[in-house]
């Protein structure tokens, strides 16, 4: 999908930090998405943000395959999530 046509969502830095705080004490089994999963994620990116942010921020990749998946997660988040100071900001 063309970068310019991807759905973009904004979240404030404060909201993002609060989400990270909510992850403290949570320990879930890492989920490393496949190529097919990313196709599904593109259909409704916002639905997957919490899981993907958790994976991006809280889980460490331990092998090449996991590192590749983590890179894809981070790219997906960069493509769809814009962090702003306030919701009044345009992006």
C-alpha positions in Angstrom: 0.0 0.0 0.0 1.2 3.5 -0.8 2.7 5.3 2.2 0.5 8.4 1.5 -2.7 6.3 1.5 -2.1 4.5 4.8 -4.5 5.4 7.6 -2.9 7.6 10.2 -3.9 8.0 13.8 -2.7 10.4 16.4 -2.0 9.8 20.0 -0.5 12.3 22.4 2.8 11.6 24.1 0.9 11.6 27.4 -1.5 8.9 26.2 1.4 6.9 24.9 3.2 7.2 28.2 0.0 6.2 30.1 -0.3 3.1 27.9 3.3 2.1 28.7 2.6 2.6 32.4 -0.4 0.3 32.1 1.8 -2.4 30.7 3.9 -2.5 33.9 3.4 -5.8 35.6 1.9 -7.4 32.6 3.7 -10.4 31.1 2.2 -12.0 28.1 3.6 -14.6 25.8 5.4 -12.7 22.9 3.5 -12.8 19.7 5.6 -12.4 16.6 3.3 -11.5 13.6 3.7 -13.2 10.3 3.5 -11.5 6.9 -0.1 -12.5 6.7 -0.9 -10.9 10.0 0.4 -7.6 8.8 -2.1 -7.8 5.9 -4.8 -8.2 8.5 -3.4 -5.3 10.6 -3.7 -3.0 7.6 -7.4 -3.4 7.5 -7.9 -1.8 10.9 -4.6 -0.5 12.2 -6.0 1.1 15.3 -7.4 -2.2 16.6 -3.9 -3.6 16.8 -2.0 -0.6 18.3 -2.0 -1.8 22.0 -0.6 -5.2 21.1 2.0 -3.9 18.7 3.1 -1.1 21.1 3.4 -3.7 23.8 5.5 -5.9 21.6 7.6 -2.9 20.5 8.3 -1.5 23.9 8.1 -4.4 26.3 9.4 -7.6 24.6 13.0 -8.3 23.5 13.7 -10.2 20.3 15.9 -13.2 21.0 16.6 -14.5 17.4 16.9 -13.2 13.9 13.3 -14.2 13.0 12.0 -12.2 16.1 14.2 -9.3 15.2 12.7 -9.2 11.7 9.2 -9.3 13.1 10.0 -6.5 15.6 11.3 -4.4 12.8 8.1 -4.9 10.9 6.1 -4.0 14.0 8.0 -0.8 14.4 7.6 0.1 10.7 3.9 -0.6 11.0 3.7 1.8 14.0 5.7 4.5 12.2 3.4 4.2 9.2 0.2 4.5 11.1 0.7 6.2 14.5 1.7 9.8 14.9 2.6 11.0 18.4 1.7 14.7 19.0 1.7 17.1 21.9 -2.0 17.7 21.7 -4.9 16.4 19.6 -5.2 19.9 18.2 -2.1 19.4 16.2 -2.5 18.6 12.5 -0.4 15.8 10.9 
